[in-house]
Amino acid sequence: MAKKTVASLQKGEGKAFTKVIKMVKSEKTNSYTFKEEMVANEAVNDYFKK
């Protein structure tokens, strides 16, 4: 299934977005979780700065 998702993003406007994965530390359990989002190519650096 992942191949279909990736293949569909390669056509048209999907090339304008990047999937970013950020590691976030939980304050309650002190464990790390991963936060995934689709972000416009121009906003990738801003996403990691916040």
LUMVO-536381 format. One line per field, with one value per residue (C-alpha): residue number from 1; residue in one letter; x, y, z. Coordinates in steps of 0.25 Angstrom, whole numbers, plus 5000, padded with zeros to 4 digits. Layout:
BEGIN
nr: [NUM,...] .
rest: [A,...] .
X: [X,...] .
Y: [Y,...] .
Z: [Z,...] .
***
This chain:
BEGIN
nr: [1,2,3,4,5,6,7,8,9,10,11,12,13,14,15,16,17,18,19,20,21,22,23,24,25,26,27,28,29,30,31,32,33,34,35,36,37,38,39,40,41,42,43,44,45,46,47,48,49,50] .
rest: [M,A,K,K,T,V,A,S,L,Q,K,G,E,G,K,A,F,T,K,V,I,K,M,V,K,S,E,K,T,N,S,Y,T,F,K,E,E,M,V,A,N,E,A,V,N,D,Y,F,K,K] .
X: [5000,5011,5016,5003,5003,5017,5014,5002,5010,5020,5010,5004,5005,5010,5024,5022,5021,5031,5028,5035,5037,5040,5044,5036,5039,5027,5027,5018,5026,5040,5039,5040,5029,5030,5021,5019,5013,5013,5019,5021,5035,5038,5033,5042,5052,5042,5035,5048,5051,5038] .
Y: [5000,5010,5009,5014,5026,5029,5027,5036,5047,5047,5052,5066,5075,5064,5068,5081,5074,5067,5057,5061,5053,5060,5053,5059,5056,5054,5062,5052,5039,5044,5035,5040,5040,5042,5053,5051,5062,5066,5080,5089,5089,5103,5101,5090,5098,5106,5093,5088,5102,5102] .
Z: [5000,5003,4989,4984,4993,4989,4974,4975,4982,4970,4960,4959,4972,4981,4978,4985,4999,5008,5018,5031,5044,5057,5070,5082,5096,5105,5118,5125,5122,5118,5106,5091,5081,5066,5059,5044,5035,5021,5019,5007,5002,5006,5020,5024,5031,5038,5043,5050,5056,5064] .
***
